[in-house]
Amino acid sequence: MQLRHFKAAAIALFASALFPSIVAACSVCRCGDPTFNALGTNIFTAGQFHLALDYEYLEKEQGSDAPHHEAEALALASTFGAHPLPHGDEEHAGRETLTETRLVVTASYGFTERLQAVVRIPWSQRDLSSEAEKLDASGLGDPEIYGIYRLWSSPWEEGIGRSSWISFVGGVKTPWGENEATGDGERLDEHVQPGTGSTDWFGGLSAVHLLDARSTLYGSLQYRQTARNDFGYLYGDTFLANVGYEHKLGERWDLSLEANARDAGRDEMDADGEEDPDTGGAILFLSPRLLVDLGRSVVARLAVQIPVWDDLNGEQKEKTVLNLGLTATF
């Protein structure tokens, strides 16, 4: 699917879900909206702090089996002469499996009823394995700093509050994470580094609509513009679209279901613009989430992201993502 067609479909899905009365993958970027995941839909709370802690586990595969790579390389060599393998080194031939465990602290403060500031600080453990090698690294990921400004909201309704609102989200992913992890005196593969080493900017829109006192519809659109790091690597720009429905099951329990879509460009491996063919493309996840109120303004969360469709470039396979979290408001 071409990028413009995917974006058009995502925007149509988002619009039809949020406004029913009007309208009847990057190798590093996550699907989903981290703000809704960590803070919920009641984001704008003037004078209050939100603090969330999340545990995430993901696994993905990239590249073909070694025999496929060898045959491909031999065919290219016989036609054009010597030709590097997709990752530029014989050591990286064959299928690679990346597993990552992340701990993420999210802190938010409401300066006014319209302006919320958010900081996300991740710590990452990454393991990359293939037939040729096994690599691992851990350390600080790239912190994100962003603001959420409410552009419009419906009038206040007694007993419900504001039944609808639309907000702008904008911020920066800093380059402060670990991007120079080494093994045996050499810098490790880019995809095992806890941080990307680049300053990336992002912006988009998010919206919430209360269907009734127990049901909420929400969603977001976001574009992330990446930059090249000091080692010449450039992760592909990314477009994210999310739609969710949340329903209260009782006084303590909530259940939500989201559709999380991502469309990313191919990564560039060096300053000359050589692309990694096994990166980027489009993917769609379905994500059920269970929330339980533990009392004292603390909420526990359990979610899984299940891949249900993809049009990823080259040889890639993304697996189910696990997320566990706690959120406190004070």
C-alpha positions as CSV (number, residue, x, y, z in Angstrom):
1,M,0.0,0.0,0.0
2,Q,1.4,3.4,-0.9
3,L,2.0,5.9,1.8
4,R,-0.6,8.4,0.6
5,H,-3.3,5.7,0.4
6,F,-2.5,4.5,3.9
7,K,-2.6,8.0,5.3
8,A,-5.9,8.7,3.6
9,A,-7.4,5.5,5.0
10,A,-6.1,6.2,8.5
11,I,-7.5,9.7,8.5
12,A,-10.8,8.5,7.2
13,L,-11.0,5.9,9.9
14,F,-10.1,8.4,12.6
15,A,-12.6,11.0,11.4
16,S,-15.4,8.6,11.0
17,A,-14.9,7.3,14.5
18,L,-14.6,10.7,16.2
19,F,-17.3,12.5,14.2
20,P,-20.0,10.0,13.3
21,S,-22.6,12.7,12.7
22,I,-20.4,14.3,10.0
23,V,-18.7,11.4,8.3
24,A,-20.9,8.1,8.0
25,A,6.5,1.0,11.0
26,C,9.7,2.2,11.7
27,S,12.1,-0.1,13.4
28,V,12.2,2.1,16.5
29,C,8.8,3.8,16.8
30,R,6.0,2.2,18.8
31,C,2.4,2.0,17.7
32,G,-0.2,3.6,19.9
33,D,-0.5,6.9,21.8
34,P,1.7,6.9,24.9
35,T,-0.3,9.8,26.4
36,F,-3.6,8.0,26.4
37,N,-2.0,4.8,27.5
38,A,-0.2,6.3,30.5
39,L,-2.5,9.2,31.5
40,G,-6.0,8.1,30.2
41,T,-8.5,10.3,28.6
42,N,-8.9,12.7,31.5
43,I,-5.6,14.5,30.6
44,F,-6.4,18.2,31.4
45,T,-6.2,18.5,35.2
46,A,-5.1,22.0,36.2
47,G,-2.7,22.1,39.2
48,Q,-2.4,18.3,39.4
49,F,0.5,15.9,38.6
50,H,0.2,12.5,36.9
51,L,3.0,10.0,37.4
52,A,3.0,6.7,35.5
53,L,5.4,3.7,35.4
54,D,5.2,1.3,32.5
55,Y,6.8,-2.0,31.7
56,E,6.9,-3.0,28.0
57,Y,8.2,-6.1,26.2
58,L,8.4,-6.5,22.4
59,E,10.0,-8.8,19.9
60,K,10.5,-8.5,16.2
61,E,12.4,-10.2,13.4
62,Q,14.2,-8.6,10.5
63,G,16.0,-10.0,7.4
64,S,15.8,-13.3,5.6
65,D,17.3,-16.6,6.5
66,A,21.0,-16.9,5.7
67,P,20.6,-19.2,2.6
68,H,18.2,-16.6,1.1
69,H,20.7,-13.8,1.7
70,E,23.6,-15.8,0.3
71,A,21.7,-16.6,-2.9
72,E,20.6,-13.0,-3.2
73,A,24.2,-11.8,-2.8
74,L,25.6,-14.2,-5.3
75,A,23.0,-13.3,-7.9
76,L,23.7,-9.6,-7.4
77,A,27.5,-10.2,-7.5
78,S,27.2,-12.2,-10.8
79,T,25.3,-9.4,-12.4
80,F,26.8,-6.2,-11.0
81,G,30.0,-7.4,-9.3
82,A,30.7,-7.2,-5.6
83,H,27.7,-6.0,-3.7
84,P,27.2,-5.5,0.1
85,L,24.6,-7.3,1.9
86,P,21.6,-5.2,3.2
87,H,23.2,-4.4,6.5
88,G,26.6,-3.8,4.9
89,D,28.5,-6.6,6.6
90,E,28.7,-10.4,6.3
91,E,28.3,-10.5,10.1
92,H,24.7,-9.2,9.8
93,A,23.6,-11.6,7.1
94,G,20.5,-13.7,7.9
95,R,17.5,-13.2,10.1
96,E,17.9,-11.1,13.2
97,T,15.7,-11.2,16.3
98,L,15.4,-8.1,18.4
99,T,13.8,-8.3,21.9
100,E,13.5,-5.2,24.1
101,T,12.4,-4.6,27.6
102,R,11.6,-1.0,28.5
103,L,10.7,0.7,31.8
104,V,9.2,4.2,31.1
105,V,8.5,6.9,33.6
106,T,5.9,9.5,32.5
107,A,5.3,12.7,34.4
108,S,2.7,15.3,33.6
109,Y,1.5,18.5,35.1
110,G,-1.5,20.7,34.2
111,F,-0.5,24.4,34.2
112,T,-4.0,25.5,33.2
113,E,-7.2,23.8,32.1
114,R,-5.9,24.0,28.5
115,L,-2.2,23.3,28.8
116,Q,-0.5,20.1,29.9
117,A,3.2,19.4,29.9
118,V,4.6,15.8,29.7
119,V,8.0,14.2,30.1
120,R,8.7,10.6,29.3
121,I,12.0,8.9,30.4
122,P,12.7,5.4,29.1
123,W,15.3,2.8,30.2
124,S,15.9,0.0,27.7
125,Q,17.4,-3.5,27.6
126,R,17.9,-4.7,24.0
127,D,19.1,-8.1,22.8
128,L,19.9,-8.7,19.1
129,S,20.7,-12.2,17.9
130,S,21.4,-13.9,14.6
131,E,23.3,-17.0,13.4
132,A,26.5,-14.9,13.3
133,E,26.3,-13.1,16.6
134,K,24.5,-12.1,19.8
135,L,24.6,-8.5,21.0
136,D,23.0,-6.8,23.9
137,A,23.0,-3.3,25.5
138,S,21.1,-1.5,28.1
139,G,20.9,2.1,29.3
140,L,18.9,5.3,29.1
141,G,16.6,5.6,26.1
142,D,15.8,9.0,24.5
143,P,13.6,11.2,26.8
144,E,10.7,13.0,25.2
145,I,9.4,16.4,26.2
146,Y,6.1,17.7,24.8
147,G,3.0,19.8,25.5
148,I,-0.7,19.2,24.9
149,Y,-2.8,22.3,24.3
150,R,-6.6,22.1,24.1
151,L,-7.7,23.9,20.9
152,W,-11.5,23.5,21.4
153,S,-13.9,21.9,23.8
154,S,-17.7,21.7,24.1
155,P,-19.5,23.6,26.8
156,W,-19.3,22.3,30.4
157,E,-22.2,20.0,31.3
158,E,-23.2,19.4,34.9
159,G,-22.3,15.9,36.0
160,I,-20.3,15.1,32.8
161,G,-17.9,18.0,32.4
162,R,-16.7,18.7,28.9
163,S,-18.1,16.0,26.6
164,S,-15.7,16.7,23.7
165,W,-12.4,18.3,23.1
166,I,-9.6,18.5,20.4
167,S,-6.0,19.3,21.3
168,F,-2.7,19.9,19.6
169,V,0.4,17.8,20.7
170,G,3.9,18.9,19.9
171,G,7.3,18.2,21.2
172,V,10.8,16.7,20.8
173,K,12.5,13.4,21.3
174,T,15.9,14.3,22.7
175,P,19.2,12.6,21.7
176,W,20.2,12.1,25.4
177,G,19.9,8.3,25.4
178,E,22.8,5.8,25.1
179,N,23.8,5.6,21.4
180,E,27.5,4.7,21.8
181,A,27.3,1.3,23.5
182,T,30.3,-0.9,22.6
183,G,31.3,-4.5,22.7
184,D,34.9,-5.8,22.3
185,G,36.0,-2.2,21.7
186,E,33.6,-1.6,18.8
187,R,30.3,0.2,18.6
188,L,27.4,-2.1,18.6
189,D,24.8,-2.4,15.8
190,E,22.4,0.6,15.6
191,H,19.4,-1.5,16.4
192,V,20.7,-2.7,19.7
193,Q,21.5,0.9,20.9
194,P,19.1,2.0,23.7
195,G,18.8,5.5,22.1
196,T,18.8,6.8,18.5
197,G,21.3,9.6,19.0
198,S,19.1,12.0,17.0
199,T,16.8,15.0,17.8
200,D,13.4,14.2,16.4
201,W,10.4,16.5,16.3
202,F,6.8,15.4,16.4
203,G,3.3,17.0,16.3
204,G,-0.3,16.1,15.8
205,L,-3.9,16.2,17.0
206,S,-5.8,14.2,19.6
207,A,-9.5,14.2,20.5
208,V,-11.9,12.8,23.0
209,H,-15.7,12.4,22.8
210,L,-17.9,11.2,25.7
211,L,-20.7,9.1,24.2
212,D,-22.4,8.8,27.6
213,A,-21.4,8.7,31.3
214,R,-19.8,5.2,30.9
215,S,-18.4,5.2,27.3
216,T,-15.7,7.3,25.6
217,L,-14.3,7.5,22.1
218,Y,-10.8,8.9,21.6
219,G,-8.1,9.0,19.0
220,S,-5.0,10.8,17.7
221,L,-2.9,11.5,14.6
222,Q,0.8,12.2,14.8
223,Y,3.7,12.8,12.5
224,R,7.3,12.2,13.6
225,Q,10.2,13.8,11.7
226,T,13.5,12.1,12.4
227,A,17.1,13.3,12.0
228,R,20.4,11.7,11.2
229,N,22.6,10.8,14.2
230,D,26.4,11.4,14.5
231,F,27.1,7.9,13.0
232,G,25.1,8.7,9.8
233,Y,22.1,6.5,10.6
234,L,18.6,7.9,9.9
235,Y,15.4,6.2,11.1
236,G,12.5,6.7,8.7
237,D,9.9,9.4,9.4
238,T,6.7,8.0,10.9
239,F,3.0,8.6,10.7
240,L,0.8,7.3,13.6
241,A,-3.0,7.0,13.8
242,N,-5.0,5.7,16.8
243,V,-8.7,5.2,17.5
244,G,-10.0,3.8,20.8
245,Y,-13.2,3.0,22.7
246,E,-13.3,2.8,26.5
247,H,-16.2,1.5,28.6
248,K,-16.7,1.4,32.3
249,L,-17.5,-2.1,33.5
250,G,-18.3,-1.0,37.1
251,E,-17.0,1.3,39.8
252,R,-13.4,0.0,39.6
253,W,-13.0,-1.7,36.2
254,D,-12.7,-0.2,32.7
255,L,-12.1,-1.9,29.4
256,S,-10.8,-0.3,26.2
257,L,-10.1,-1.4,22.6
258,E,-7.8,0.4,20.3
259,A,-6.7,0.3,16.6
260,N,-3.1,1.4,16.4
261,A,-1.6,2.1,12.9
262,R,1.9,3.1,11.9
263,D,3.4,3.9,8.5
264,A,7.2,4.6,8.4
265,G,9.8,5.2,5.8
266,R,12.9,3.1,5.3
267,D,15.9,3.7,7.5
268,E,19.1,5.1,5.9
269,M,22.3,3.4,7.1
270,D,24.8,6.1,6.2
271,A,25.1,9.7,5.2
272,D,25.1,8.7,1.5
273,G,21.5,7.6,1.9
274,E,21.9,3.8,1.4
275,E,18.6,2.3,2.6
276,D,18.0,-0.7,4.7
277,P,15.5,-2.7,2.7
278,D,14.1,-4.5,5.8
279,T,12.9,-1.4,7.6
280,G,9.7,0.7,7.4
281,G,6.3,0.0,6.0
282,A,2.8,-0.1,7.4
283,I,1.3,-2.1,10.2
284,L,-2.0,-2.3,12.2
285,F,-2.4,-3.5,15.7
286,L,-5.6,-4.2,17.8
287,S,-5.0,-3.4,21.4
288,P,-7.3,-4.4,24.2
289,R,-6.6,-2.8,27.6
290,L,-7.9,-3.5,31.1
291,L,-7.8,-0.9,33.8
292,V,-8.6,-1.3,37.5
293,D,-8.9,1.5,40.1
294,L,-6.8,0.5,43.1
295,G,-8.0,3.4,45.2
296,R,-6.1,6.5,46.4
297,S,-6.1,7.8,42.8
298,V,-3.9,4.9,41.5
299,V,-4.9,2.9,38.4
300,A,-3.3,-0.3,37.2
301,R,-3.2,-1.2,33.5
302,L,-2.7,-4.3,31.4
303,A,-2.6,-4.1,27.6
304,V,-1.4,-6.1,24.6
305,Q,-0.9,-4.9,21.1
306,I,-1.7,-7.7,18.6
307,P,-0.6,-7.3,14.9
308,V,-3.5,-8.0,12.6
309,W,-2.3,-6.6,9.3
310,D,1.0,-5.4,7.8
311,D,2.6,-4.2,4.6
312,L,6.1,-4.0,5.9
313,N,9.1,-3.5,3.6
314,G,11.4,-6.4,2.9
315,E,11.6,-9.2,5.5
316,Q,10.1,-8.1,8.8
317,K,7.8,-9.7,11.4
318,E,6.5,-7.8,14.4
319,K,5.0,-9.8,17.3
320,T,2.6,-9.1,20.1
321,V,3.7,-6.3,22.5
322,L,3.0,-6.5,26.3
323,N,2.4,-3.4,28.4
324,L,1.9,-3.3,32.2
325,G,1.5,0.0,34.1
326,L,0.5,2.0,37.1
327,T,-0.7,5.6,37.1
328,A,-1.1,7.9,40.1
329,T,-2.7,11.4,40.2
330,F,-2.0,13.8,43.0
